[in-house]
Amino acid sequence: MSSVNPQQRVLSGMRPTGRLHLGHYHGVLKNWVALQRAYECFFFVADWHALTTHYDEPGSLEDHVFDMVVDWLAAGVNPSGAKLFIQSQVPEHAELHLLLSMITPLGWLERVPTYKDQQEKLKEKDLATYGFLGYPLLQSADILIYRAGQVPVGADQVAHVEITREVARRFNHMYGREPGFEQLVEAAVKKLGKKPAKVFVDNKRAWQERGDEAARDVARALVQDNGNITLGDKERLLGDLEGGGKIILPEPQALLTPESKMPGLDGQKMSKSYGNSIALREEPAVVQEKVRKMPTDPARVRRTDAGDPARCPVWQLHEVYSGEDVKGWVQQGCRSAGIGCLECKQPVIDAINAELAPVRERAQHFAERPDLVRSILAEGREEARAAAQATLAEVRKAMGLAYR
């Protein structure tokens, strides 16, 4: 069997909402571009998740999917460095979701913080559905089907990774103690080689008897890096190291992403629903118009009135786009009324347009070649399905569903 190192696998998805804006770029996509250089990445369009809250709006889904993937590619997400695919085209997600639903306590889903928060925010929608209640478990299936050890999330999404860890732990506890487990572990240790076997046993003892975390990490790395044993043996040894059974579904870790510092045009969080966003494919003239219309410090009624950048939404954009020299010029000029608000906004306009110029160019390239975009998604789907099917085969076997 080919080995999978969960710590080198990253899984992340995004609901299809159509064209993306600078908030998505600074908050998610720039991070994806960096991750794809260091990890094996799976990035998917979460179209089933979109239906958990917008099940009554299917008409725009296909266009939204296409527009979002074009923006991913335009932002620098590279299909040669990451698998890009649509969730609903990998049916293994749904089967694992179903199988995990058999063992997941109802209370775990009801206590997810975003469950009640979303119901409160979306009062106008009927969210008393099984799909909405179960969407955290579908997220867990999304992660676990690829045995992804790293999940990039913001602080508000850590609870979703935590429930995934609990589900994986419960699954491994229930199904990881295969018949003859101790004997299989003993045989796997011997396959490590004489010296590595001794190092593993000594470090396992130091971890289990004294709680030596450094020893645990040494033993874990030794198993993961060993090329002489199968994936099944690695899972047994890692499970034995943690004092349990075979690790069929590795527990993922939350990979905290830096909080996006991209404010909207009104100073609030940038969001299409607030009408305060700049799209990644926005034309330069539109960017200029939007920024020039931004509200400023209300104390500056006239050009000659002094202002305070701290009270002005434009200053927040300078914090993102301007160097110290420009920010110093803004601070001095605003407080002394030495510059007007339109003068203050121009460096921001220039910086945003400079950032978006290559993005717009790449977006046009892909938007004009829909067959190429579909081909990228088809290739990503096949690679994703191969990984998902390997996991599902192990899950079925563990649950007694591997019929001959």
N, C-alpha and C positions, 0 to 999 in steps of 0.2 A: 504493500500500500504506500502511496505517496504521503509524505508527512505534511501536516499543516501546523504552522506555528501561530497560535491565536494572537500572540502579542505583536505579530507583524501584519495582522489583518485589521483593516478599518472598514466599518460599515456606516454609511450615512444616507439619508433620504430627504426628499423635499416634496411637499404637496404641490401639485401643479396649479399655479394661480395665474399662469400667463407670463407676460414679459416681466422680467425682474428689474429691480431698481438698485440704487447705490447702497441701500441698507443691506440688501442680500449680498452684494459684492464685497463690502467691507466686513460683514458679519459672518458670512459662510464661505463664499466662493474663493476668496483669497486664501483662506485656510485650507480648503480642499486642494487647491493648486500646490500648496506647500506639502501637504500630506502625501500626495501622489508620488512625490519624489522620494519619500522615505519608507512608505508602507505599500502593501498590496491592498488596493482600495476597491471597494464596491460602492458605487453611488447610484441610487435608484430613484425613479419617479414614483412617488407614493400615491398612485391613483386610487387604490382601494381606500386609503386613509382619507382622501378627499371626499369619498362618498359617505364616510361616517357622519359628516356634518352637512354636506351639500348633495345628498342623495337625490334631491328633487331638481337638480340643475345639471343634467347629464349633457345637454346640448353643446356646451362650450368646452367640454373636457378634452377632446382630441386636439383642438387648437391650442389650448393652454399647455398641454403636454409638449407639443412641437415647439412652441415659442420658448418655453422654459429650457428645453434641451439646447436649443440654438444659443440661448444666453449662457448656459454652462460652457459650451464650446468656445463661445466668443470671449469668455472671461479667462480662458486658458486651461480649463479642465481637458485633459488629453486622453483620448481613448486608447492610446498606446501605453499609458501609465495607469489607467483605471478602467474598471468594467462599468459601463453605463448601460442601464436597462430599465424597463418598465415593470413595476412590481407585479401587475396582473398577468404579465406574460411569463411569469415563473410560478406555476401553480403549486410548487412545493411549499411556498410561503403559506398558502391556505391550508394545505394538509398538515403541516407542522402546527399551525394555529389550532386546528381542530384537535389534534392529538394532545397538545398542551392544555387545551380547555378541559380535558378529562381529569386532570390532576390539580388544576389551579383553584384554590378556594375563592368563592365569590367575594368574600370580605377583602381580599387583596386588591381586587379591581375597584371596589367601592371606595377604598381609602386613598387611591391615587389623587394627589392634590388637584391636578388639572381637571378631574372628572366634574367636580362641583363648580370649579371656576368657569369652565367652558359652558356649562349649563346656564350659569348666571349671565355670562357675556352674550350668549346666543339665545336669549329668552324668546325671541320671535320664532325660533325653530323648534320642532318637536324632536327632542333628543332622547326621549324615553324609548330607545331602541337597543336591541341586543348588540348591534354593530358598534354603537357609541360606547356602551359599557365595556365591550371587549376590545376596544382599539389598543389599550396598553399591552394586552396579550398578543395582538397582531404585531405590535412593535417588537415585542420580545421574540416572536417567531422570525421576524425580519433579521434580527441580529443573530440569533442562535442557529439559523439554517446555514449560515456561513462560518460558524464557529469564530466569529470576529471577537478579538480580545480588546479592541479599542473602539470606542464610540464617541466621536466628537459632539459634545452638547454644551449648551449654555447652562448656567446655574439652575435655571428654572426647569430643566429637563432631567436633572440628576435622578429624580425619583423614578423616572421611567427605566433608567439603567438599573437602579436598585431592585425594582420588581423583577427585571430580567434575571438578575443574579439569584434572586430567591427562587424563581421558577426553575432555573438550571440546577440549583443546589437540590431542590426537591426531586427533580427528575433523576439526577445522578444517585441520590440516596435510595430512591425506590427501585431503580433499574440497573445500577452499576455493579451490584454484587452478583456477578455472573457465577455459575457453578464452577467450583475449583479455582476461585479467584486467587487465593493465597499461593497455590501451586503455579498458576500462570504468572504471578508476580515474581516468584522465585526464579522461574525459567527466564523471564525477561531480564532480570538483574544479571544473570550469567551472560546473556547475549551482549551486554554492554562492553564486555572485555574485562579481564582480571583486575587491572588497576582502576578503570572507571567504576567498576562494580563496588570496589572497596570505598572509593571516594563517595559514591552515592549512599551506601549504607551508613558510613560514618556521619555524613551530613544530615541524613534523614533522622538518625538517632539524636543528633544535637538539636534539631528543630523540634522533634516530638517530645524530647525529655526536658529540654531547657528553654524552648521557645526562641532559639537562635534564628532570627529572620535571615541573617546573612548566610547561614548554613542552608536554609531552605532555598534561597535564591541560587546558591551554587548547585544544589542537587537538581533543581528545576532546569537550570541552564544546561547541565550535563545531559539530562534526558532529552531536552528539546534539540540539542545540537548533535546528538549521536546519530550517525548514519547507518548503524548496523541493525536497528530495530524497526519494526513496523509501527504505523500510526496506532494500531490497537494496543501494542505493548507500551508505547509512550503514554497513552491514556491510562493504562493500568498502573504504571509506575507513578504518574502524577497523582492519580487518585489515592494510591497507597501512601504517597508522601503526605497527603493532607489527612490521612487517617480514615479515608472512606473507601468507596469502590471505584470502579473504572470511571474516568471522567468522559462521558459521552458528549455532553454539552458544556464546553468551558464557560466559566463565569466571566462576562465582559467587565471592563473597567471604563468609567466615564473619563473621556479625554476632554477636560474643560477647555473650551475655546475662549479666547479673549473677548470681552464684551464689546460689541460694536459701538464705536464712538460716532457713528454716522447719524447726525440729527436730521429731522425733517426740515422743510422750509419754514415751518412755524415754530421750531424749537422743540417740538414733541418728537417722539420716536418716528422715524420715517416709515410710512405705511400707505399703501394705495387707498385703503379705506378712509384715511384721514385727508386724502387729497393733497399731501405735502411731499410727494416723492419726485425724484428725477430718475427716469428709466435709463437702463444701460444703453439703449439705442436712441436716446433723445438727440435730436438735431442741435447743432451748436446755437442756432438762433433761438430755439425753444429754451435751452439751458439759460441763455442770457436773459430772456424775457422772464423766466421763472425766478431767477435770483434777483433781478432788478426789482421785482414786485414784492420781495420779502419784507416783512415788517421789521422795523428797527427800534432802537431805544425811543420810547414814547416821549422822552424829555426833549428830543431834538425835533421840535416843531418847525424851526427855521434853520437855514443853513448855518447861521451864526451861533446857534445854541450848542453848548458843550454837551457831550454825552458820556455814557459809561458802557464800554463794551460788554461788561458782565450782564447787562440788561438787554442785550441785543442778540437775536438768533443768528445773525450773520457771523458774530464772533465765534460761535460754536463750529461753523464751517472753516473759519480760519484755523481753529485748533486742529482740524483734520488735515487741511491742505497747505497751510502756510508755514514757512520757515521762521526762525526767530527774528530775522531782520524785518520781514513783512509784519509780523505780529507786533513788534516794537513800534513800527510806523503807524499801525492802526491804533494802538493804545495812546500814543502821543497825539496823533492827529484827531482822534475822536474826542478825547478829553479837553483838547484846546480849541476845538472847532476848526482846526487847521485843514481838515479834509471833509468833504461831504459824503453822504451815505452811498451815493452812486460810485464815487471814487473808491470807497472802502470795499465795495462789492466786486469791482473789476478783477482783482487778483484771484478771487474765488472762482469767478466765471472762467477765467483763463485756465486755472488749474484743473477744474472739472472737465473742461473740454479737452485739455491735453491728456487727461487720464482716459477719457472715453473714446478718443480718436481711434486707437488700435482695436478697441472692443467693437466699435461700430463697424469697422472694416471687416473684422472676422465674422461678425454677425451677418453682414450682407452676403459674405461668401457662402455661409451655411444656409441662410434663408433662401437663397437662390438655387440651392441644390438639395431639395427635400429627399431625394433618393439616397444621397450620401448620408444624411442624418438617420434615415431609416436603416441603412446598412450598418452604421455604427451601433445603433440600438440592437439590431439583430445579432451582431457579433457579440456584444456584451451579454445579451440574453443567453446565448449558447454557453458562454463561459460561466455565467452565473448559475445556469441550470446544472451544469456538470458538478460544480461545487455543492449545490443544494441537494442534488440527488445522492451524492456520497454521504452527506450527513443524514438524510432521510432513511437511507438503507440501514444505517446503524440504529436509528431511532426505532424503526419498524422491528428490527431484530430484537432489540431490548424489550419492546412491548409485546413480543410474541406474535408479530404480524408478518414475519418473513416466511410465508407459505411456499412450499415446493410444488 
